[in-house]
Amino acid sequence: MKSIKVTILGKQYPLKVEDHEEEAMIRICKFVDERFKTYRQQLVKQPESTVMALAALSIAEELFELRNAKSELENSEEVLMERVNHSLQRLLTEIKE
């Protein structure tokens, strides 16, 4: 385990991560910090907790959309593979006859 410090909206947070996770966690924290800063600029009069909640919801929405798109892609690939397999089976049957 390694201890690192990350900064989000100007506040430092200590984290413990596995050595191989350090770079990924730093990238994730930078992404979150940038998203929070974007919302902070747009919602100047809102409390920080509201800004963070709305930014977190935005990130979650993006995650759900990507998961859904991935699932749809996997389903379409599965359908395509079934068609290819069916066509190959039909072709093999025709060759045998």
Buried (B, 14 or more C-beta within 10 A) or exposed (E): EEEBEBEBBEEEEEBEBEEEBEEEBBEEBEEBBEBBBEBBEEBEEBEBEEBBEBBBEBBEEEEEEEEEEEEEEEEEEEEEEEEEEEEEEEEEEEEEE
